[in-house]
Amino acid sequence: MIFDVTLYQICCNLIPHRPRKIPILPKFSSPKLLLHLGKLLKYLAGRNTLQHPYHLRNRIPWCKTQEDMYVIRCHSHLLNLKTIMLRHLQKYLLRFVPYIFSLNPFPIFRRPYQVIFCVVNGVCSSSDSHVVSYTTFFLSSTDAPFIPVHRTGFSGAILIKSEGDKALRYYEKKFDIFEPESFRVSQEEAAKAKDRLPNEIIEGLDFAIERVTDFARAQKKCIMEFEKEMLPGVWMGHRVIPVNSCGCYVPAGRYPCLTSAVMSVIPAKVAGVKRIVACSPPGREEDINPGILYTMHKMGVDEIYCFGGAQAIGTLAFGTESICPVDLIAGPGNQYVMEAKRQVFGTVGIDFLAGPSECLVIGDETAKANFIAADLLAQCEHDTNARGALVTTSESLAQATLQEIDHQLGERKTQEVARTSWENKGVVVVVESLEDAARYANEYAPEHLEIHTLNPRALLPLLQNYGSLFLGQNTAEVYADKVAGTNHILPTGAAARYTGGLWVGMFLKVVTHQEVDVKASLKLAKLTENQSTFEGMDAHRYAATVRLRSLKT
């Protein structure tokens, strides 16, 4: 039996404002513990230091080691505390099952005020013995519902794994108010999307498809297969093989980006993926945005589906009676889509987790404040959690940019979102030198990094952590967002420290092979036999020994 887990009754009693001090969780067996947890989560959600929460250590009695610390990530006001003291809390949670579990035919999360709390793997067996094997807390600043996904199959959209199309239809009706006869969009219907677009939009989309395709092909040429005799009689090499199938998630939120499908589908096409599935949520007219649908059809997507949200990720990962699962899921999305991707990873591959958009500009005294302000606000209008930053060696440029941002905000149709984003997340930093600016940028690891200096390329050797780099004030980041050719699906939240953006290589597997002749096998077998004996791995030893005996005779 699968249970919805919620603090519906308890959260209704939460105080509506942030507490002045961090609540301390008492160690006693009472439902009040959960109330304190709720207060603590609500307090943390309002802080701007969630990315580096380790200053909280020693202020909470049971956080004494790194292992005990919170693992905190903040995605668009979504607070995910993946492992909040599981071994400490589990004994409490198990006693409070009657307070926090409620039975539903489908585990839909209720929306009390602004707090959502769940224990993802809450399972009740026929003997009424309760098991909580993985604990997750979610807190959102909006009243948007969250469908949890976990690959072990105990929650939310994972129900799609067992209920298939029935669960998918339930969720689409519940969250998108969408009940089509079929979720699949026919090729004939997709072809008609062109009739709904003006010619200049069609020309721009065709241009973007060409540019992204050319760039992806150039990237693929850099990935070479090889085979070489590494030792006498030992041949080694690798092959480059595309994944068999992929699912491209194409968001369509506040401002549907018409080239979003291009950025995930084209690299897959160039890589040689045999089956490409694309999905996008329905709009107000209960269909896919015509611009997005046109690009899907133009690029030759094999299967097009009209559904979105976390349930779409569950469907792509596990499949249903009418939809086959894929091997890899790529594409951006909101915090719920990202959480779903995080949790299905392992069952399928994913590109990476992309959160709110980011842009950092490095500028010197030669930079133009109006250019910088325009580029920062272009990112801020994505959503209220987007982050814009200016790092400069010129205090006068910093002041001019602040004034210019205030001026341009008054002229933008999207000023409500952009202003909120800038006022909450915007940063202007004045440093001593461009070297200091580069160090700041590497620590920030932004999604987009613009260089507005007299000699932009001089900073190249100093920059390591960024999703995509824009050299010179004439190289606007919005060009890449729309039509330039580099991919706009990029790492955020400092993930640029360990990964780049989506590219053709994401859909390719580099797999090795080797071949050993008789003479080389004798040498390798003896070395392997000695090492395996020392390690105590007798079956490994014998696999080498049996060849030694055979080859010597």
N, C-alpha and C positions, 0 to 999 in steps of 0.2 A: 504494500500500500504506500503510495506517495503522498506526502503531506505538504501543504503550504505552511510556511513558517513565518510568523509575523508578530510584531509587537503592537498590533492594532489598538488593543485596549490600553496598553501601558503608554504608548507614544501619545495618545490623546491627552495624557496628563503632563506631557513635557512642558516645561516653562517656555513661553514664546520668544524669549530673548536669550542671548548667550550668557552663561554664568560668568561671574567675574574671576573665579578661580577654577582651576582644573579639578573636577570632582574626583575624589579618591574612591576606588572601588572597595567596599568593605568585604571581608572574608567571612560571610555568614550565609547560611542556607535560607535565602528568602527571595521572593520575586523582586524585592527592592534592588537586588543586584542588577537586574536588567534595566530598571529605571535609571540607575547610575550609569550604566553603559550607554544608554540613549543620550543622557546629558553630556557625557564625555565626547561621544561622536559628534553631537551637535556643536559642541565647543570647538573641536578640532576642525570641523568643516568651515568655520568662519575665519580660520587663521590663514595667513599668507605664507606660512613657513612649512607647509605640509611636505614639500619635497625633501626637506632636511629636518626631520622631526626628532633627531637624536638628542636635542637639548632637553627632551622630556625625560630622558633616562635619570634615574635616581629620584625623580619627583613623584613617581608612582612606585609604591613599595615593592611590587613583585616584578618590576623591570630591572633586573640586576645584571643580566648578561646580554650580549648581542643576540643570542638565540631567542631571548625572551622579548626582544624589542618588537615594536610594531613594524610591520611592513606596510608602508603607506604610499599610495599613489593617488594623485588627484587628477581626474579627467572630467572637465566641464562640471565642476561642483559635485562629481561623483566621488565619494570617499570609499575606497575599498581597502579594508583592513584584512588582508588575506589570512594572516595567522595570528589572531589576537590571543596570545596565551592559551592555546588550545588545551594543553594539559592541565592548566589551572581552571579554565572555565568549563571544561567538559563535565566535570563532576557536578557543577552547579546546574548547567543546562539540562542534564539528564533528569534532575529532580523537578525541573519546572516544565516538563513536557506538557502537562495539562494546561499550563498558562499560555504557552506560546505556539502550540500546534492547533491548527483547525483543518478539518477535512473538507476538501473540495473535489469535484469531478476533474477539474484541471487546476493545477497550482498557480493561480493568478494572484499577484501581489496587490494587496490593498494599498491605499494611498492616504495615510493619516498625516495631516499637516504636511511637513516636509521631510519626514523621516521614514525610511524603509529599512527594515532589519530582517535578516533571514539567516537561518542555518541551512546551508545548501543541501547537505546530505542527511536530511532528517528522515529516518525510515522506521516504520513500525511493523514488526512481524506479527504473525498470527498469535504468537504467545505473549504479545504486548511487551516484548523487551525492546527498549528503545536504543537506537544506535545513532551516534553523531560522529561521523568519521572525518568531516572536514567542515570548518566553520568559516563563514564569510559574512561580513556586515556591509551593508550598502546604505549610504545616506545621500540623498539628492536634494538640491536646492529647488527643484521643480516638482510638480506633482505628476510628472510623467511616470508611467508604470515601467517596471523592469522585469524582463523575463530572464531568469538565470539559466545558464547552460553549463552543464558539467559532464565530462566525458564518461563518468561512471554511470550515468543514466538515472540519477535520482531526482532531477529537478527541472522545472521550467520547460524550455524548448526541447530538452532531452526527451520529453514525452513524445516528441515527433519520432524518435527512434522506435518506440513501441506502438504508437497510435497512428503514425504516418500522416496521410492526407487529412484525416479527421482532426488531428491536433493542429495542423497547419491552417485549416479552414477556421477552426475555433479562434486561433490567435489573430488571424487577419480580420475576422469579423469583430473581435473584441477591440483591437488597437487601431486598425486602419478603416474600420467600418466598411469592409470590402468583401463581397460575396459573389465572385464571378463563377460562371459555369466551368471555366478552366483557367488556371493561372498561366498557362503557356500562351505566348503571343505568336500567332501564325506568321509565316513569312509574308503572306498577302497583307495582313494588317500592318506589319512593320513597314512594308513598302509604301503604304499610304501616308506615313508620317511626313514624308517629303512635301506632300501637298499642303501641309499645315505650317510650313516655314517660309519666310521671305528669302529671296534669292541671295541677299548678302550674308545671311546666316549660313545658308547651305555652302556658299563659297568659302566662308571662314572655316567651317567644319571640315570640308574637303582638304583645305590647306593644312589644317592641324593634323589630319590623318596622314597626309604625305610627310610632314615634317617629323612626326613621332616615328613613323615607319622607317624613314631614312636614318634617323639617329639610332634606332634599335638595331638595324642591320649593321651599322658601323660598329656598334658594341659587340654584336655577335661575332664579327670577324676577328675580334681580339681574343676570342675563346677558342683555342686550337686543340685538336686532338694530337696525341703523339705516342710513339712507341720507340723504345731505345734499349740497347743491350747495356744494362747497368753494370754487370759483371760478366766475365766470359761464360756464356751459356745461360745467362739469366736475362730474360727479356721482360721489360715492364712498360706500362703505358696507361693512358686513361682515354676513355671515350666520353663524349658529351651527348647526353640523351635527354630529350624533352620529357616532361611528365606526361602521362597519358591523358589526363583531364584536369581542368581547373574551373573554378567558379569565380567570376568577377562580380563583386558587389559594387553597385553604382548608387551612391546616395542621392537623395533628392529632397533635401531639407528646406531651410529657409530660402536659399538661393541655389537652385539646381545648376551645377556647373555642367555645361553641355559637353565638355571634353573629358569628363570623368571616366566615361566608358573607354575612350580612346587610350587613356593612360594605362589601363590594366589589360585591355584586350589586345592591343597592338603588340606589346612585348611577347604575349603568349602566342600570337599568330606567327611572329617572326621566329620565335623559338621552335616552332613546329608542333605545338600541342595539338593532338588529334581531335579532342572534344572540348570546346569552349562553351561554358554556360555563363550567361549573364542575367542578373536580376536587378530590379529597381522597384522601389515602393510606388504604389499608386498615388496620383495627385488628386486634386479636387474633382477632376473629371473622371476619376476612377480608371485611369490608364497611365502608362509611362509617359513622362514628358516627351513631346514630339522630337525635340532636338536630340535627346539621349537615345530615343528609339531609332531615329534616323541613323545615327552613328553606329549603333549596334547592327542594323541591317546592312549598312554600307561596308562594314568591316567583315561581314560574313560570319557573325556569331552563330554557332550551331543550334543552341537552344536559348530562347529568351523567355523569362518569366517575370510576371508582375506581382511581386511581393517583396517585403523588406523587413527591417528590424532584426532583432535577435533570432526570431523564428526563421528568417531566411538563412542565417548562418547555420542553424540547426538542420535545416532541410538540405543545404549543400553538403554538410558534413556527414549526415546519416542517411539521407535519401528517404523517399516515401514509396508507396506502391506505384506512383506514376512518375517519379523523378529519381534518377540514379544518382548516387553520391559522387563527389569528385575527389581528386587526390590532393588538391591544393586550393586554398581560398585566398584571394587578393582583393585589395580595394579598401578605401577609407570608409568611415562611418561615424556615427555619434558614439557616445560613451557606452550605450547598451550594445551596439554592434561590436565595439572593441572588446568589451568584457566577454561577449559570446565567443569571439575569435580566440581570446586568451584561453578560454576553458575548453574549447574543442581541439586546441593544438595538441597533437599527439595522435588523435584519431585521423586528422588530416594535417597537412602542412599549412602554414600561413605565411604571408609576407612579413609583416611586423604589426605592431600596435601603434596607430597614429591618433594622437589626441588633438586638442585645439591648435589652430594654426599659429605659427610664430614667424616673426621677422626681426632680425637684428641688423642695424646699419652701423658701420664704422665710417666716421667722417672726420675730415680735417677742415682747416680754415677755408679751403677752396670749394667745399661742398655747398650745394644750394638747399636752403632750408625748405623751400616749397616742394622740391623733388622728394626730400626725405619725409616730410609730413604726408605727402600724397601716398608714398609707398607704405608707410606705417599704418595709415588709416585704411588702406586697401586690405590689409590683413585683419585689422580690428573689426571690420564690418562682417567678417565671417560669422562670428558669434561673440557673445559677451565674455567668453573665456579665452579668446585669442590674445596673444601676447606680442606687444611691439616694444622695441628697445633701440635707443641711440647711444652709442659710445663714441665720444669725440674728444679731441685734444683742444678744442676751441670752445671756451665758455660762451662767446658771443654766438656761435652757431647753435649751442644748446638753447640759449634764450630765444633766438630767432625761430628755432624749430617749434618750441612750445607755443609761441605766439601764432605761428603759422598753422599749427594743428588746431588751435582754438578757432582760428578764422575759417579754416576749411571745413571743420565740423558743422559750422552754421550753414554751409552750402550743400552738404550732402543729404540725399534723401534717406540714407541709412544711418543718420546721425544718432538715433536712439541706441542702436546696438553698438556702433563704433565708439560713441562717447563712453558708454558703460565699460566697454572693454579697455579703452585707453585709461580711464580714470582708475579702474581697479587693477589693471595689469601692466600699464605702461611704465617704462623706465627710461630715464635720461641720466647718463653717467659721464662725468668729465674726468679724463685721465691725463697723466703727464706726457705720455708718448704713445705712438702707434704700436709699439711693442707691448705696452700695457693693454692697449685695446685688443690686440690679438690674443693675449692671455685671457682677458675677460671673455672674449668670444669662444675660445676653446673650452672654458669652464661652462659657459652657457649652453654650448652645443646646439645652436638654433636650427630650426627646419630650413629657413632661408637666411642667407648671410649676404648682405650687400656691402660693397666697398666703394665709398664716395671719397676718394682721396686723389691727390695730384698724380700719383703713380700707383694705381691699384695692384698691378702685378708684383710690385715689390713686397707686398704682404703675403703672397702665395706660400713661400716656404715656412711662414710662421703659423699658418692656419691648418688645423687637422680635423676639427670636429664641426661638421655642418652637413645639412642634408643636400643643399645645392647652393652654389656660389655664384654671385652676380658681380662682375668686375666692371666698375665704372658707372658714373651717374646716368649714362644713357641706356644702361642695361636694366630695365625695369623688371622687377620680379613678376609682375602681372603678365608679361609676355610669355613666360614659361607656364604660368597658370593656364593660359588659354591656347596659344598657337605655336610657340617657338620650336618645340621639338623635344626638349629634355622633359623627363617625367616629373609631374607635380605631386605624385604620391610619395611623400617623404617622411622620414622619422621625426618625431617630436618628443618633448619631455626629456631632452638630453640623450635620447636613444642614438643620436648621431655619434656618440662616443664609440659605438660598437657596430653600427650598420649604416649603409647608405640607403638610398631610395629604391623604389621598385624599378627593376630593369630586366632586360631579356634574360640575364643569368639567373633570375629568381625562378624561372620556369625550366631550367636546365639542371640535370644531374651530372656531375663530373665523377665518373665511376672508374675505378682502377682495374687492371688485369695484369697477369703475370704468367710466364711460361719458363720452365726450367728443364734443361737437358740432363742427360745421365751424369755427366762429369760434375756439373754444378750441383746436382741433387745429392751426390755423395758428400760434398763439402757442407752444404746447408744442413743435411740430415745429422751429421756428426755434431755440429754446433748446436742444433736444436735439441738433440738427445742430451747433451751435457747440461744445457740450461734447464730443460724440463726435469731432469733428475734432481738438480739442485733445488728447484721449486717444489718438488714433491708432486708434480702433475704427471702421474704415471701413464695415463692414456695418451697424453701429448708425447711423452717419451717413446711409447711403443709405436705411434704413428710414424715417427722418424726411424726407429730401430728396424721396423719391418721392411722399410725401403733399403736401409743399409744392407741388410741380409740378402735381399732380393737382387740388388744391383751388384753386390760383390760376387755373387754366384753367376 
